Amino acid sequence: MGGRSYFFNAVAALFIILQLGSAARPALKPSKSDMQFIKTSCRTTSYPQLCTISLSDYASKIHSSSKILAETALSIAFATSRSTSTAITKLSKTRNLKPREAAAMSDCVEVLGDSVDELQMSIKEMKNPESRSFGLQMSNIQTWVSAALTYEDTCMDGFDEIAMNGKVKDKVRGYILRVEQMTSIALALVNNYAAGQTGSP
């Protein structure tokens, strides 16, 4: 039952993710080659189906650029982290929460804030290619995105260690699962870009 709950939470969250960039979606219909690039790239991630669905609306902007693909994935992960932090903050104000539950949520919001910061730094670094050598630039980005994943794991661990209302716990785990999946996808695509880059953007 838990796995099914997480699946439905992830699917529901996906609609939110896709809506985040609706105003900026490309007007052009993506070509078959654009879509194939997305699908092929997403097969290297741990969540290929979620990756493909999340990025398909941006295919005509991405074309076959692994750099823009990685930047887009980072932006989605960043937006997801921010929206999740807001959702958990609201949930933490529920009146019937026990003190330990409220404390765990407060800690989670704090570490999610750190995750948001790491992802934001990564996006800025990706858009500033002249700031340092490519190797150092990508090393920094990979370190920051990996740190974001660690912060998200820390949030999840905090809830695993306490007894908590089942519905609230499932909801929180669904939120965090969403963030972890999108951040994992972003990291995989950043790694692909770093490995395949030969000097041209």
Secondary structure, DSSP 8 states (H G I E B T S, - for coil): -HHHHHHHHHHHHHHHHHHHTGGG--SS---HHHHHHHHHHHTTSS-HHHHHHHHHTTHHHHTT-HHHHHHHHHHHHHHHHHHHHHHHHHHTT-TT--HHHHHHHHHHHHHHHHHHHHHHHHHHHHT-TTSS-HHHHHHHHHHHHHHHHHHHHHHHHHHHTS---HHHHHHHHHHHHHHHHHHHHHHHHHHHHHHH-SS--
